[in-house]
Amino acid sequence: MPDRPTITDVYDARKRISGHITRTPLRNYPSLDELVGAEVWIKHENFQTLGAFKVRGGLNLLSKIDPELIDNGVVGASSGNHGQSIAYAARTHKIPCVIVVPVGANPDKVRSMQNLGAEVVFEGSYYDQSRDAAKNIAEERGFYYIDAANEPDLIAGVATYSLEIFEDLSDIDTIFAPIGAGSGAAGACIVAAAVSPSTRVIGVQAEAAPAAQLSWKAGKPVAAEMKTSAEGLATAYGYELPQTILRDLLEDFILVSEDAIEDAVSDYLDHTHSLVEGAGAAALAGAKDQREKIKGQRVVVIASGANLSRAHLSKIVGTRGA
C-alpha cells in the first residue's frame, strides 16, 4: 500500500494546481443555521471547475507521475466526477484517456468526459465492476491505471479544499464530509489534524451503500450491497489507503437515507439557491441527522459537487415541491 500523504504534500499540491482550479467560496446562510441548529458554513465545491472537488486530485496526480509512465495514456473507472477529473488532467497533459463508467451512468457527466477528449467505455452495473474493466484495458493497451482513491497524490490534491476552509474560517468545531471512496474526507482529516486538531471530521455515506462505513468499523476493507442513487457514493468496497487515514483520524462515520439525501438537495435549492448533487448533499443530510449533537457549534459542510442529472433533479423537485 502506498504511503499516506502529509500536510506538506497538500501544500505542495496547492502550488501545483492553483493555476487550473477555482478557490471556492465558504458561505454562511442564516436560514441553514436555523434548519440545522448550528452556525453552518458551506464549502461550495459545487462551484469548482467541472462542478466537483475531484478535479483537484486528478490535476495533482498527473502532474507528479513520471511522464514515461503515462505516455501511452491513462485509464480509470468512475461514476462521473473522478472520470471528469482525470479527463481534464489528461487533456492538460495532452495524453490519451479512457474512462470506464457503469451502464446507465449520469449522461451529463459522460458527455462532459467526452467533451474533454476522453474515450468513454460502458461496463458493469456499478463502479467497482467498471474498475475491473479499466484494469483490463490498462493491461491490454499499456495505459497507466489511475485508482479513484488509493493514490496519495490524488488525496493530497483534493485535500487542498480543506486548506482553504481553515484559511477562511477559524474556530471550527466540526466538518461534515461525504464519503464514497473516501479521498475527500481523508484529505480533510489530514489537514484538520495538522492545522486545527480540535476540529472533528465526521464522514457521511448513504445507508444504501455502506461499504466504507462498514470497513471503517471493521478495521479492514469489506464489501457491501450498493443501491444508492447518489452515484458519487456508489461504492461497494472499502478502499485501503483512505481507510487507513479515516480509521486514525475520523471522529465518526454516519449513514443517511436516500430520502434524507434528496431532502438535502432540495434544502440547497431553497437556502443557497445552488445545485448540489446527491453525493454532495449527503454531508448536509448528516449535519441535520446530528442536529442535537452539534447544537450551537460552528460547522462546515462540504457541498462536494453539482453534477445532478436533469431526470434526478426533476424527481426531487416534483416530489418535494421545491
C-alpha positions as CSV (number, residue, x, y, z in Angstrom):
1,M,0.0,0.0,0.0
2,P,1.4,3.5,-0.8
3,D,2.3,5.9,1.9
4,R,-0.3,8.3,3.1
5,P,0.1,11.9,2.1
6,T,1.3,14.5,4.6
7,I,0.3,18.1,5.2
8,T,3.5,19.1,3.3
9,D,2.2,17.1,0.3
10,V,-1.1,19.1,0.5
11,Y,0.7,22.4,0.5
12,D,2.9,21.3,-2.4
13,A,-0.2,20.1,-4.3
14,R,-1.8,23.6,-4.0
15,K,1.2,25.2,-5.6
16,R,1.0,22.7,-8.4
17,I,-2.7,23.0,-9.3
18,S,-3.5,26.6,-8.3
19,G,-3.5,27.8,-11.9
20,H,-6.1,25.3,-13.0
21,I,-8.8,25.4,-10.3
22,T,-11.2,27.8,-8.6
23,R,-10.7,28.8,-5.0
24,T,-14.3,28.0,-4.0
25,P,-16.3,30.2,-1.5
26,L,-17.1,29.3,2.1
27,R,-20.5,30.9,2.9
28,N,-22.9,31.1,5.8
29,Y,-26.7,31.1,5.4
30,P,-28.8,32.1,8.4
31,S,-31.7,30.0,7.2
32,L,-29.5,26.9,7.2
33,D,-28.4,27.9,10.7
34,E,-32.0,27.7,11.8
35,L,-32.5,24.4,9.9
36,V,-29.6,22.7,11.5
37,G,-29.4,24.4,14.8
38,A,-25.8,25.4,14.4
39,E,-23.7,28.0,12.7
40,V,-23.4,26.4,9.3
41,W,-20.8,27.2,6.7
42,I,-21.0,25.6,3.2
43,K,-17.8,24.9,1.3
44,H,-19.0,25.3,-2.2
45,E,-17.1,22.7,-4.2
46,N,-20.2,22.5,-6.4
47,F,-18.8,25.8,-7.8
48,Q,-15.5,24.2,-8.7
49,T,-14.2,23.7,-12.2
50,L,-16.2,20.8,-13.7
51,G,-18.6,21.1,-10.9
52,A,-16.9,18.9,-8.3
53,F,-13.9,18.7,-5.9
54,K,-12.3,15.8,-7.7
55,V,-10.6,17.9,-10.3
56,R,-8.1,19.0,-7.7
57,G,-6.9,15.4,-7.3
58,G,-6.6,14.5,-11.0
59,L,-4.5,17.5,-11.8
60,N,-2.1,16.9,-8.9
61,L,-1.7,13.2,-9.7
62,L,-0.9,13.6,-13.3
63,S,1.4,16.5,-12.7
64,K,3.6,14.2,-10.5
65,I,3.6,10.9,-12.4
66,D,6.7,10.1,-14.4
67,P,5.8,11.2,-18.0
68,E,7.2,8.0,-19.4
69,L,4.6,6.0,-17.4
70,I,1.7,7.9,-18.9
71,D,3.0,8.5,-22.4
72,N,0.7,5.8,-23.9
73,G,-2.3,7.2,-22.0
74,V,-4.2,6.8,-18.8
75,V,-7.3,4.8,-17.8
76,G,-9.6,4.9,-14.8
77,A,-13.1,3.9,-13.7
78,S,-15.7,6.4,-12.5
79,S,-19.3,7.0,-11.7
80,G,-18.6,10.5,-13.1
81,N,-16.7,13.1,-11.2
82,H,-13.4,11.2,-10.8
83,G,-13.6,10.5,-14.6
84,Q,-14.1,14.2,-15.4
85,S,-11.1,15.0,-13.2
86,I,-8.8,12.5,-15.0
87,A,-10.1,13.5,-18.4
88,Y,-9.4,17.2,-17.7
89,A,-5.9,16.5,-16.4
90,A,-5.2,14.2,-19.4
91,R,-6.2,17.0,-21.8
92,T,-4.0,19.4,-19.9
93,H,-1.0,17.0,-20.4
94,K,-2.1,16.2,-23.9
95,I,-2.3,12.4,-23.5
96,P,-5.0,9.8,-24.4
97,C,-7.5,9.0,-21.7
98,V,-10.1,6.2,-21.3
99,I,-12.8,6.3,-18.6
100,V,-14.9,3.2,-17.9
101,V,-18.3,4.0,-16.4
102,P,-21.2,1.9,-15.3
103,V,-24.0,1.2,-17.7
104,G,-26.6,3.9,-17.1
105,A,-24.1,6.5,-15.8
106,N,-25.1,10.1,-15.4
107,P,-25.4,11.3,-19.0
108,D,-24.3,14.8,-18.2
109,K,-21.1,13.5,-16.6
110,V,-20.5,11.2,-19.5
111,R,-21.0,14.0,-22.0
112,S,-18.5,16.2,-20.1
113,M,-15.9,13.4,-20.1
114,Q,-16.3,13.0,-23.9
115,N,-16.1,16.8,-24.4
116,L,-12.9,16.8,-22.6
117,G,-11.5,14.3,-25.1
118,A,-11.8,11.0,-23.1
119,E,-13.0,7.7,-24.7
120,V,-15.8,6.6,-22.5
121,V,-16.5,2.8,-22.2
122,F,-19.6,1.5,-20.6
123,E,-19.0,-1.7,-18.5
124,G,-20.7,-3.1,-15.4
125,S,-23.7,-2.1,-13.4
126,Y,-21.8,-0.2,-10.7
127,Y,-18.4,1.5,-10.2
128,D,-16.5,-1.5,-8.8
129,Q,-17.3,-3.6,-11.9
130,S,-16.2,-0.7,-14.1
131,R,-12.9,-0.6,-12.2
132,D,-12.1,-4.3,-13.1
133,A,-12.7,-3.4,-16.8
134,A,-10.5,-0.4,-16.5
135,K,-7.6,-2.5,-15.1
136,N,-8.1,-4.9,-18.1
137,I,-7.8,-2.0,-20.5
138,A,-4.7,-0.8,-18.8
139,E,-3.0,-4.2,-19.4
140,E,-4.3,-4.5,-23.0
141,R,-3.3,-1.0,-24.2
142,G,-0.3,-0.3,-21.9
143,F,-2.1,2.6,-20.3
144,Y,-1.4,3.8,-16.7
145,Y,-4.3,2.8,-14.4
146,I,-5.5,5.5,-12.0
147,D,-7.4,4.4,-9.0
148,A,-10.2,6.5,-7.6
149,A,-8.8,6.6,-4.0
150,N,-5.7,4.5,-3.4
151,E,-3.4,7.3,-4.8
152,P,-1.6,9.6,-2.3
153,D,-1.2,12.4,-4.8
154,L,-4.9,12.3,-5.6
155,I,-5.8,12.6,-1.9
156,A,-3.2,15.4,-1.4
157,G,-4.8,17.3,-4.3
158,V,-8.4,17.1,-3.1
159,A,-7.2,18.0,0.4
160,T,-6.5,21.5,-0.8
161,Y,-10.1,22.5,-0.4
162,S,-9.7,21.9,3.3
163,L,-6.7,24.2,3.4
164,E,-8.9,26.9,2.0
165,I,-11.5,26.2,4.7
166,F,-9.1,26.8,7.6
167,E,-7.6,29.8,6.0
168,D,-11.1,31.4,5.6
169,L,-12.6,30.4,8.9
170,S,-11.3,29.9,12.5
171,D,-12.6,28.0,15.5
172,I,-14.4,25.3,13.5
173,D,-15.9,22.6,15.8
174,T,-17.0,20.0,13.2
175,I,-16.6,19.3,9.5
176,F,-19.1,17.0,7.7
177,A,-17.7,15.4,4.6
178,P,-19.3,12.9,2.2
179,I,-17.6,9.6,1.7
180,G,-17.7,7.4,-1.4
181,A,-14.2,6.0,-1.9
182,G,-13.1,8.4,0.8
183,S,-10.4,10.7,-0.8
184,G,-12.1,14.0,0.2
185,A,-12.8,13.0,3.8
186,A,-9.3,11.6,4.2
187,G,-7.8,14.8,2.9
188,A,-10.0,16.8,5.4
189,C,-8.7,14.6,8.2
190,I,-5.1,15.2,7.3
191,V,-5.5,18.9,7.1
192,A,-7.6,19.2,10.3
193,A,-5.1,17.1,12.3
194,A,-2.3,19.4,11.2
195,V,-3.8,22.8,11.4
196,S,-6.7,22.5,13.8
197,P,-6.6,19.3,16.0
198,S,-9.6,20.3,17.9
199,T,-11.8,20.2,14.8
200,R,-13.7,17.0,14.4
201,V,-14.3,15.5,11.0
202,I,-17.4,13.3,10.5
203,G,-17.9,11.2,7.4
204,V,-21.3,10.7,5.8
205,Q,-22.3,7.9,3.5
206,A,-25.5,6.6,2.0
207,E,-27.1,3.8,4.1
208,A,-27.9,2.2,0.7
209,A,-24.1,1.9,0.0
210,P,-22.5,1.4,3.4
211,A,-19.2,-0.4,2.4
212,A,-16.9,2.4,3.5
213,Q,-18.6,2.8,6.9
214,L,-18.6,-0.9,7.5
215,S,-14.9,-1.1,6.5
216,W,-14.1,1.8,9.0
217,K,-15.9,-0.1,11.7
218,A,-14.4,-3.5,10.9
219,G,-10.8,-2.1,10.7
220,K,-10.3,-3.6,7.2
221,P,-11.8,-3.2,3.7
222,V,-15.1,-5.1,3.3
223,A,-17.8,-5.3,0.6
224,A,-21.5,-4.4,0.9
225,E,-24.5,-4.2,-1.2
226,M,-24.8,-0.9,-3.2
227,K,-28.2,0.5,-4.1
228,T,-27.8,4.3,-3.7
229,S,-28.9,6.7,-6.5
230,A,-26.2,9.1,-5.4
231,E,-23.5,7.9,-7.8
232,G,-20.7,9.7,-6.1
233,L,-21.3,7.5,-3.0
234,A,-22.0,4.3,-5.0
235,T,-19.0,2.1,-4.0
236,A,-19.4,-1.5,-3.0
237,Y,-16.0,-1.9,-1.3
238,G,-13.8,0.0,1.2
239,Y,-10.6,1.5,-0.2
240,E,-7.4,0.7,1.7
241,L,-5.5,3.9,1.6
242,P,-8.3,6.3,2.6
243,Q,-9.5,3.8,5.2
244,T,-6.1,3.8,7.0
245,I,-6.4,7.6,7.3
246,L,-10.0,7.6,8.3
247,R,-9.5,4.9,11.0
248,D,-6.8,7.0,12.6
249,L,-8.3,10.5,12.2
250,L,-12.1,10.4,11.6
251,E,-14.2,11.3,14.6
252,D,-17.4,9.5,13.5
253,F,-19.0,7.9,10.4
254,I,-22.7,8.1,9.9
255,L,-25.2,6.8,7.4
256,V,-28.1,8.7,5.9
257,S,-31.1,7.5,3.9
258,E,-31.9,8.2,0.3
259,D,-34.8,10.4,1.3
260,A,-32.5,12.4,3.6
261,I,-30.1,13.0,0.8
262,E,-32.8,14.1,-1.6
263,D,-34.2,16.4,1.1
264,A,-30.8,17.9,1.4
265,V,-30.6,18.5,-2.4
266,S,-33.9,20.4,-2.0
267,D,-32.5,22.3,1.0
268,Y,-29.6,23.6,-1.1
269,L,-32.0,24.8,-3.7
270,D,-34.2,26.5,-1.1
271,H,-31.5,28.0,1.2
272,T,-28.4,28.6,-1.0
273,H,-30.1,28.8,-4.4
274,S,-27.5,26.5,-5.8
275,L,-27.5,23.0,-7.3
276,V,-25.8,20.2,-5.4
277,E,-25.8,16.5,-6.5
278,G,-26.8,13.7,-4.2
279,A,-23.3,12.8,-3.1
280,G,-22.6,16.4,-2.5
281,A,-25.7,16.9,-0.4
282,A,-25.0,13.9,1.9
283,A,-22.9,15.9,4.3
284,L,-25.8,18.4,4.9
285,A,-28.1,15.4,5.5
286,G,-25.5,14.2,8.0
287,A,-25.4,17.5,9.8
288,K,-29.2,17.6,10.0
289,D,-29.1,14.0,11.4
290,Q,-26.6,15.1,14.1
291,R,-28.6,18.3,15.0
292,E,-28.8,17.6,18.7
293,K,-25.1,16.7,19.0
294,I,-23.9,19.9,17.2
295,K,-26.3,22.4,18.6
296,G,-24.7,25.8,18.8
297,Q,-21.4,24.7,17.1
298,R,-19.6,26.3,14.2
299,V,-19.9,23.7,11.5
300,V,-18.6,23.3,8.0
301,V,-20.5,21.2,5.5
302,I,-18.8,20.1,2.2
303,A,-21.0,20.5,-0.9
304,S,-18.7,18.4,-3.0
305,G,-20.3,18.5,-6.4
306,A,-23.1,19.9,-8.6
307,N,-23.4,17.3,-11.3
308,L,-27.0,16.2,-10.8
309,S,-28.8,14.8,-13.8
310,R,-31.9,16.6,-15.1
311,A,-34.0,13.5,-14.5
312,H,-33.0,13.2,-10.9
313,L,-33.4,16.9,-10.3
314,S,-37.0,16.7,-11.8
315,K,-37.8,13.8,-9.5
316,I,-36.6,15.7,-6.4
317,V,-38.4,18.9,-7.3
318,G,-41.5,17.1,-8.3
319,T,-41.9,15.2,-5.0
320,R,-40.9,18.0,-2.7
321,G,-42.4,21.0,-4.4
322,A,-39.2,22.9,-4.4
